Amino acid sequence: MIELIVGTETGTAEYVADEVLELLEANEIESRATLEPELELLSTSNLWIIITSTHGAGDIPNNLQPFIQSLTDNQTDLCGKKAMIISLGDSSYDTYCQAGTKIKDQLLALGIELITPIFQVDAMNEEMPEDLVMEWLADLLPLISSLN
Ligand SMILES: Cc1cc2nc3c(=O)[nH]c(=O)nc-3n(C[C@H](O)[C@H](O)[C@H](O)COP(=O)(O)O)c2cc1C
């Protein structure tokens, strides 16, 4: 089971996640998405795909903050888990895509392995961020499938 963990304030990342779910399902990769992640439900999954926007001044969206904070507060051991991060932002901010970077730093400190570099999408210059994400993911489907 691949878990999509979605951080959004105004729905763009959720829309991207819906498209990713469809792509994975079309390739017979079992997956589901959540906006309110709970560690107990996620712990059986080998791969977390985190799709997050950035809000405020480089902040993690409100719906994801408690989860990420609780992982750090509890020093949750994430060794053996793998993750990918898709980070949406707007390059006119000097805190461009910083939520993805913050999440990466916190998860790496807890032992997770990132299996790709963060994929950043500039919502300022992309009318269809989901198309870029789909293009990027297409080459990664065999890898994702092997972790299902
Ligand atoms: C109030 C506000 C603050 C934002 N702050 C940042 C920021 O600090 N860095 C960044 O890269 N993008 C920032 N953005 C851009 C959003 O991350 C971008 O528009 C994203 O696509 C929104 O996705 P969402 O609808 O899933 O929340 C901000 C947008 C808004 C409306």
The ligand as an SDF file (V2000), in Angstrom:
LIG
                    3D

 31 33  0  0  0  0  0  0  0  0999 V2000
   -0.9710   33.1410    1.7510 C   0  0  0  0  0  0  0  0  0  0  0  0
   -0.0420   32.3400    0.8830 C   0  0  0  0  0  0  0  0  0  0  0  0
    1.2740   32.1440    1.3010 C   0  0  0  0  0  0  0  0  0  0  0  0
    2.1670   31.4000    0.4920 C   0  0  0  0  0  0  0  0  0  0  0  0
    3.4660   31.2350    0.9090 N   0  0  0  0  0  0  0  0  0  0  0  0
    4.3290   30.5680    0.1130 C   0  0  0  0  0  0  0  0  0  0  0  0
    5.6960   30.4200    0.4970 C   0  0  0  0  0  0  0  0  0  0  0  0
    6.1450   30.8620    1.5450 O   0  0  0  0  0  0  0  0  0  0  0  0
    6.5150   29.7170   -0.3430 N   0  0  0  0  0  0  0  0  0  0  0  0
    6.0740   29.1900   -1.5300 C   0  0  0  0  0  0  0  0  0  0  0  0
    6.8670   28.5770   -2.2440 O   0  0  0  0  0  0  0  0  0  0  0  0
    4.7850   29.3070   -1.9110 N   0  0  0  0  0  0  0  0  0  0  0  0
    3.8990   29.9770   -1.1320 C   0  0  0  0  0  0  0  0  0  0  0  0
    2.5920   30.1190   -1.5180 N   0  0  0  0  0  0  0  0  0  0  0  0
    2.1520   29.5140   -2.7930 C   0  0  0  0  0  0  0  0  0  0  0  0
    1.4520   28.1670   -2.6180 C   0  0  0  0  0  0  0  0  0  0  0  0
    2.3020   27.1920   -2.0300 O   0  0  0  0  0  0  0  0  0  0  0  0
    1.0110   27.6560   -3.9940 C   0  0  0  0  0  0  0  0  0  0  0  0
    0.0840   28.5650   -4.5470 O   0  0  0  0  0  0  0  0  0  0  0  0
    0.4130   26.2760   -3.9360 C   0  0  0  0  0  0  0  0  0  0  0  0
    0.1620   25.8160   -5.2470 O   0  0  0  0  0  0  0  0  0  0  0  0
   -0.8820   26.2480   -3.1370 C   0  0  0  0  0  0  0  0  0  0  0  0
   -1.2710   24.9080   -2.9960 O   0  0  0  0  0  0  0  0  0  0  0  0
   -2.5180   24.4860   -2.0990 P   0  0  0  0  0  0  0  0  0  0  0  0
   -3.7300   25.0080   -2.7910 O   0  0  0  0  0  0  0  0  0  0  0  0
   -2.4900   22.9910   -2.1130 O   0  0  0  0  0  0  0  0  0  0  0  0
   -2.3440   25.0260   -0.7210 O   0  0  0  0  0  0  0  0  0  0  0  0
    1.7090   30.8430   -0.7320 C   0  0  0  0  0  0  0  0  0  0  0  0
    0.3780   31.0490   -1.1310 C   0  0  0  0  0  0  0  0  0  0  0  0
   -0.4880   31.7820   -0.3380 C   0  0  0  0  0  0  0  0  0  0  0  0
   -1.9040   31.9970   -0.8140 C   0  0  0  0  0  0  0  0  0  0  0  0
  1  2  1  0
  2  3  1  0
  2 30  2  0
  3  4  2  0
  4  5  1  0
  4 28  1  0
  5  6  2  0
  6  7  1  0
  6 13  1  0
  7  8  2  0
  7  9  1  0
  9 10  1  0
 10 11  2  0
 10 12  1  0
 12 13  2  0
 13 14  1  0
 14 15  1  0
 14 28  1  0
 15 16  1  0
 16 17  1  0
 16 18  1  0
 18 19  1  0
 18 20  1  0
 20 21  1  0
 20 22  1  0
 22 23  1  0
 23 24  1  0
 24 25  2  0
 24 26  1  0
 24 27  1  0
 28 29  2  0
 29 30  1  0
 30 31  1  0
M  END
$$$$
